[in-house]
Amino acid sequence: MTSMEIIEDVSAEQSVLGAVFLDSNVLDDISFLEDRDFINETHQQIYRVMRYLDNKDKPIDIVTVTEFYLQHNKANDLSVSYLTKLAESCPTTANVGHHANIVRSKAIRRRGSEIGQSISALSREDFDSDDEYFSAVEGLVSDLRPDERGKMKSFADIRQKYFSYLITKNVDYIATGFPQFDGWANGIYRGDLFVSAGRPSVGKTALLLQRALGVAETGPVLIYSQEMDEEQLIDRMVSNLTGIPYNRIKNKELSPTQLGEVEEHYNRLEKLPFYIQDSSGVTIEEVRSTARRFKRQYGDLAMIAVDYLQIMKIPQKSSETRSAAIGKVTGVAKQIARDLKCCFMMLSQMNRDSDKNPKKPTFSDLKESGSIEQDADVIEFLWMDHNDNNEPQGKVIQQFIAKGRNTGLNEFRLLFRGWKQNFIELDKRK
């Protein structure tokens, strides 16, 4: 940066601060400006003091700013003559918005240059994986974006955007292939964190895979499997599609005809935008990095799914509870769903205590629940009611939608035919 450019930046900053001395109400018009946007450290301090006084509903002038410095033993950091110079540097507040935008624009470019140097330095650091490196780079880049504050809008402001939204045929929900559920909820919603919880043997993974096959007809699906490898997942999906007993596929006891059926359905799977990662101990940052990369390459994702939450690699500080650490993960998962406009489906365990007295689950049955109840848009419990299990073809699984921000609550009966890893919806009990 040349000396002339620095002079121009400082001049714009002086104009902004001078305008605030002239009329402190202009702070409302330049709320987008951050103290870090000022290149001059003294100006950063003055702007912070101005913001502090404004938040305390105190007047902002040379006297109150000087008094603040005196109270905090920082009088040596600033001269009254310089404050006077600032107050006299701006004869009108008419151009404060223009000058504030100059200050911010210059600051963004400075930060871009600094972040470029920091990214270069990261290449010399030792990361455990490439994904950790990508996450560190993305963290630096995200810091570049200004701290945008929400803007109140009138109906007139929103009108054009709203009617464009109505006219477009795009919808925020995706069909799952389960007629009763889709007829009630319209499917799963983009932007939702969907938690599917259950004890072992209720078919959580099988239900996830069957849903994912339906969702993949709409858009890309990313599945993170931490307990099963990719062949095991595909065995289950092939059994689901062909009706060939799962054990015959798993044990490789296929007749030539059955092998032909497998190949026929595999050809269908191959055409779907369906992606599997079968590594254990995945981190939520790794999920975010991969999802962003796929969005850039393939467009909007339909669903991200993690099987399952409690065995992810979850960093935990010494003073932090396991529940709080898991809560951070669910918070980030919700943010990923919103940012990428996809459904984030996360499988979760239930507490062992729920086996002792089988009954309709409650939120307290979620294992290490943390913020699951708060962050999730949909919470589904899969459980077995021993008073409703008279089906010879499989196990009756109760599907209880215990939370649904967009849908409300509901219950469905599913028949899990584990021998071919397939669910069908049953009529509700009368």
ZIRAZI-V190685 format. One line per field, one symbol per residue. phi: phi as a letter, one per 40 degrees, with the letter a starting at -180 (. if undefined). burial: 1 if it has 24 or more other C-alpha atoms within 12 Angstrom, else 0. A space follows every 10 residues. Layout:
BEGIN
phi: ???
burial: ???
END
This chain:
BEGIN
phi: .ccccccccc cccccccccc ccacccdccb cccbcccccc cccdcccccd ccccccfbcb adcccccccc cbfbcccabc cccccccccb cacdbccccc ccdcdccccc cdcccdcccc ccccccbcac cccdcccccc cccccccccc bcbcccccdc cccccccccc bcbbcbgbdc cccccghcbc gccbbbbacd gcgdcccdcc cdccccccac bbbbbbbbcc ccccdccccd ccgcddcccc cfbbcdcccc cdcccccccc cccbbbbbcc gcbccccccc cccccccbgd ccabbbbadc bccbdbcdcb ccccccdccc ccdcccdccc fbcbbbcacb ccdcccbdad cbdccccfdf bdcccccbbb bbabcccbab bcciccbcbb ccaadcbgba bbbbbccccb fbbbcbcccc
burial: 0000000011 1111111111 1111011011 1111111111 0111111111 1011000011 1101110110 0000000100 0010011011 0010011011 1111111101 1000100000 0000000000 0111111101 0001010000 0000000000 0000000000 0111111100 1000101111 1111111110 1111111111 1111111111 1111110000 0111111111 1111110010 0000000000 0100100010 0011111100 1111111111 1101100001 1111111111 1101100000 0010111111 1111111101 1111111111 1001000001 1110111111 1110111111 1111100000 0001111111 1111011000 1111111111 1111110000
END
